[in-house]
């Protein structure tokens, strides 16, 4: 089973206790598609992944990497964007990124 989600969203900088993270928040139709995918996987395999995450193959620009998206309590999902991706695509917090996710 493989679904795809494409959207554009702002990159947000979040300061944690030990590090700075760059996050893209996924809402709307994209969030609904990921939630449905996670529910179907849970029914199929009988368990949730850590933190309720969903494995994805993410693409921003020419950069492609395997990662996970994580659910929020508000129904949105979060995609962490690493420094290597930001640097490769010349992005900073506040920029809008075009994102493609293949739900694995």
Sine and cosine of phi, psi and omega as CSV:
sin_phi,cos_phi,sin_psi,cos_psi,sin_omega,cos_omega
0.00,0.00,0.79,-0.61,0.01,-1.00
-0.58,-0.82,0.82,-0.57,0.06,-1.00
-0.88,-0.47,0.38,-0.92,0.04,-1.00
-0.82,-0.58,0.59,-0.81,0.02,-1.00
-0.74,-0.67,0.75,-0.66,0.05,-1.00
-0.78,-0.63,0.64,-0.77,-0.04,-1.00
-0.24,-0.97,0.19,-0.98,0.13,-0.99
-0.86,-0.51,0.70,-0.72,-0.03,-1.00
-0.46,-0.89,0.36,-0.93,-0.01,-1.00
-0.98,0.19,0.61,-0.79,0.09,-1.00
-1.00,0.05,0.80,-0.59,-0.03,-1.00
-0.93,-0.37,0.64,-0.77,0.06,-1.00
-1.00,-0.08,0.77,-0.64,0.02,-1.00
-0.80,-0.60,0.80,-0.60,-0.02,-1.00
-1.00,-0.07,0.93,-0.37,0.08,-1.00
-1.00,0.01,-0.06,-1.00,0.01,-1.00
-0.92,0.40,-0.59,0.81,-0.10,-0.99
-0.89,-0.45,-0.16,0.99,-0.08,-1.00
-0.36,-0.93,0.22,-0.98,0.11,-0.99
-0.97,-0.22,0.72,-0.70,0.00,-1.00
-0.86,-0.50,0.53,-0.85,0.13,-0.99
-0.92,-0.39,0.80,-0.60,-0.18,-0.98
-0.77,-0.64,0.60,-0.80,0.19,-0.98
-0.92,-0.39,0.80,-0.60,0.02,-1.00
-1.00,-0.05,0.77,-0.63,-0.03,-1.00
-0.95,-0.31,0.88,-0.47,0.01,-1.00
-0.82,-0.57,-0.17,-0.99,0.11,-0.99
0.87,0.49,-0.66,-0.75,-0.05,-1.00
-0.89,0.46,-0.59,0.81,0.03,-1.00
-0.88,0.48,-0.71,0.70,0.02,-1.00
-0.90,0.45,-0.65,0.76,0.02,-1.00
-0.89,0.45,-0.66,0.75,0.01,-1.00
-0.90,0.43,-0.66,0.75,0.01,-1.00
-0.92,0.39,-0.68,0.73,0.02,-1.00
-0.87,0.50,-0.70,0.72,0.01,-1.00
-0.90,0.43,-0.66,0.75,0.03,-1.00
-0.87,0.50,-0.72,0.70,0.00,-1.00
-0.88,0.47,-0.66,0.75,0.01,-1.00
-0.90,0.43,-0.67,0.74,0.01,-1.00
-0.91,0.41,-0.65,0.76,0.04,-1.00
-0.90,0.45,-0.65,0.76,0.00,-1.00
-0.91,0.42,-0.65,0.76,0.06,-1.00
-0.91,0.42,-0.65,0.76,-0.03,-1.00
-0.93,0.37,-0.68,0.74,-0.10,-0.99
-0.97,-0.26,-0.16,0.99,0.10,-1.00
0.98,0.21,0.19,0.98,0.01,-1.00
-0.41,-0.91,0.38,-0.92,0.09,-1.00
-1.00,-0.05,0.44,-0.90,0.14,-0.99
-0.98,0.18,0.20,-0.98,0.00,-1.00
-0.79,0.61,0.77,-0.64,-0.01,-1.00
0.88,0.47,0.20,0.98,-0.04,-1.00
0.97,0.23,0.31,0.95,-0.08,-1.00
-0.95,0.33,0.30,-0.96,0.06,-1.00
-0.80,-0.60,0.78,-0.62,0.05,-1.00
-0.94,0.33,0.64,-0.77,0.02,-1.00
-0.61,-0.79,0.36,-0.93,0.24,-0.97
-0.96,-0.29,0.91,-0.41,-0.08,-1.00
-0.98,-0.20,0.56,-0.83,0.05,-1.00
-0.71,-0.71,0.81,-0.59,0.19,-0.98
-0.77,-0.64,0.88,-0.48,-0.04,-1.00
0.88,0.47,-0.82,-0.58,0.02,-1.00
-0.99,-0.11,0.05,1.00,-0.07,-1.00
-0.99,-0.15,0.77,-0.64,-0.02,-1.00
-0.78,-0.63,0.73,-0.68,0.03,-1.00
-0.48,-0.88,0.45,-0.89,0.04,-1.00
-1.00,-0.04,0.75,-0.66,-0.04,-1.00
-0.40,-0.92,-0.32,-0.95,0.07,-1.00
-0.70,-0.71,0.43,-0.91,0.17,-0.98
-0.95,-0.32,0.49,-0.87,-0.11,-0.99
-0.84,-0.55,0.65,-0.76,-0.03,-1.00
-0.98,0.22,0.52,-0.86,0.14,-0.99
-0.97,-0.26,0.19,-0.98,0.01,-1.00
-0.96,0.28,-0.22,0.97,-0.03,-1.00
-1.00,-0.09,0.03,1.00,0.01,-1.00
1.00,-0.09,-0.09,1.00,0.07,-1.00
-1.00,0.04,0.16,-0.99,0.04,-1.00
-0.83,-0.56,0.46,-0.89,-0.01,-1.00
-0.88,-0.47,0.71,-0.70,0.10,-0.99
-0.91,-0.42,0.88,-0.47,0.07,-1.00
-0.98,0.18,0.70,-0.71,0.00,-1.00
-0.90,-0.45,0.89,-0.45,-0.07,-1.00
-0.97,0.25,0.26,-0.97,0.01,-1.00
-0.86,0.51,-0.61,0.79,0.00,-1.00
-0.87,0.49,-0.66,0.75,0.01,-1.00
-0.93,0.38,-0.72,0.69,0.01,-1.00
-0.84,0.54,-0.71,0.70,-0.02,-1.00
-0.92,0.40,-0.72,0.69,-0.03,-1.00
-0.88,0.48,-0.55,0.83,-0.05,-1.00
-0.97,-0.23,0.11,0.99,0.03,-1.00
0.81,0.59,0.80,0.60,-0.02,-1.00
-0.89,-0.45,0.48,-0.88,0.10,-1.00
-0.67,-0.74,0.19,-0.98,0.06,-1.00
-0.83,0.56,0.69,-0.73,-0.04,-1.00
0.99,-0.17,-0.36,0.93,0.05,-1.00
-0.96,0.27,0.45,-0.89,0.11,-0.99
-0.99,-0.13,0.77,-0.64,0.00,-1.00
-0.92,-0.40,0.64,-0.77,0.15,-0.99
-1.00,0.03,0.85,-0.53,-0.12,-0.99
-0.87,-0.50,0.67,-0.74,0.16,-0.99
-0.85,-0.53,0.75,-0.66,0.04,-1.00
-0.85,-0.53,0.77,-0.64,0.19,-0.98
-0.98,-0.20,0.88,-0.47,-0.04,-1.00
-0.99,0.15,0.85,-0.53,-0.09,-1.00
-0.99,-0.17,0.00,0.00,0.00,0.00
